[in-house]
Amino acid sequence: MTPKGNAFMDCRKCGTWNPDDKNFCWRCNAELPKPVEKKPKKAPRVFAGLPIWMWIMLALFFVVLVIGQCSVSELLVPS
């Protein structure tokens, strides 16, 4: 028995092992299915070496920091 995902496939009719470069089973001459190619994983979108989600988190952090500083300074300075 071969592990799933390797370069070999079993015949659907007789279950015999066959290399993926063959079109017909060597034992029963049944037509073999074409191997399915896996799609490559998409690379994460990056800007200046960091993923986009990291830039969004940094921007939100600084916005919260500035808003927090403004609200604290209004409380400390009497009007």
C-alpha positions in Angstrom: 0.0 0.0 0.0 1.4 3.4 -0.9 0.9 6.6 1.1 -1.5 9.2 -0.2 -0.1 12.1 -2.2 3.0 10.4 -3.6 3.9 10.0 -7.3 2.1 6.6 -7.6 -1.5 5.7 -8.2 -3.6 2.5 -7.9 -5.8 1.2 -10.6 -9.5 1.8 -10.0 -10.4 -1.5 -11.5 -8.0 -4.0 -9.9 -6.2 -1.9 -7.3 -2.7 -2.6 -8.7 0.1 -0.1 -8.1 1.1 1.9 -11.2 3.6 4.8 -11.6 1.9 8.1 -12.5 3.6 8.3 -15.9 1.6 5.3 -17.2 -1.8 5.8 -18.9 -2.9 2.1 -18.6 -2.7 -0.4 -15.8 0.0 -2.9 -16.4 -2.1 -5.8 -15.0 -5.6 -5.3 -16.4 -5.0 -2.6 -19.1 -7.7 -0.3 -17.7 -7.2 3.4 -18.3 -5.7 5.2 -15.3 -6.9 8.5 -14.1 -4.7 11.5 -14.7 -2.8 12.7 -11.6 -4.2 15.8 -10.0 -1.7 18.6 -9.7 -1.8 20.5 -6.4 -2.0 24.2 -6.6 0.9 26.0 -5.0 0.1 28.0 -1.9 -0.2 31.7 -2.4 2.6 33.7 -0.9 1.4 36.2 1.8 1.3 39.7 0.6 4.2 41.7 2.1 5.2 45.3 2.1 8.7 46.3 3.3 9.4 42.8 4.6 6.3 42.5 6.8 2.9 41.0 6.0 0.1 43.5 5.3 -1.9 42.4 8.5 1.2 43.4 10.6 1.1 46.9 9.1 -2.6 47.2 9.8 -2.0 46.2 13.4 0.9 48.7 13.8 -1.3 51.5 12.4 -4.1 50.6 14.8 -1.7 50.5 17.7 -0.4 54.0 17.0 -4.0 55.4 16.4 -5.0 54.0 19.8 -1.8 55.4 21.4 -2.5 58.9 20.0 -6.1 58.9 21.0 -5.2 57.7 24.5 -2.6 60.4 24.9 -5.0 63.1 23.7 -7.7 62.0 26.1 -5.3 61.8 29.1 -3.8 65.2 28.4 -7.3 66.8 28.4 -8.0 65.3 31.8 -4.7 66.5 33.3 -4.8 70.1 31.9 -7.7 72.0 33.5 -9.6 74.2 31.1 
